[in-house]
Amino acid sequence: MRDEPFLRAADEHSSALEVHLAVVGIVPCKVTAENGPMQRGDLLVTSSVPGHAMRGTDNKRMLGAVVGKALEPLDRGTGTIQVLVTLQ
């Protein structure tokens, strides 16, 4: 049983290139409220802030771009919230 909710992918020659990848489950996610306040249940997409997700608002553009579902709110700024990730 794993203690971490993600896979560790790394370059065998440099630990500086390590990336954490979640494909299913509830995981912490860095988010930004740049696209408006986030509520529980909002679908999240990539944002202009590197390494952060934001609330998706355009259903037509979100097809295939959703990274997860917010399980916690974020009113403003940036933060880390719990997100449900399911590979679709």
Order of alpha helices (4+ residues) and beta strands (2+ residues): beta-beta-beta-beta-beta-alpha-beta-beta
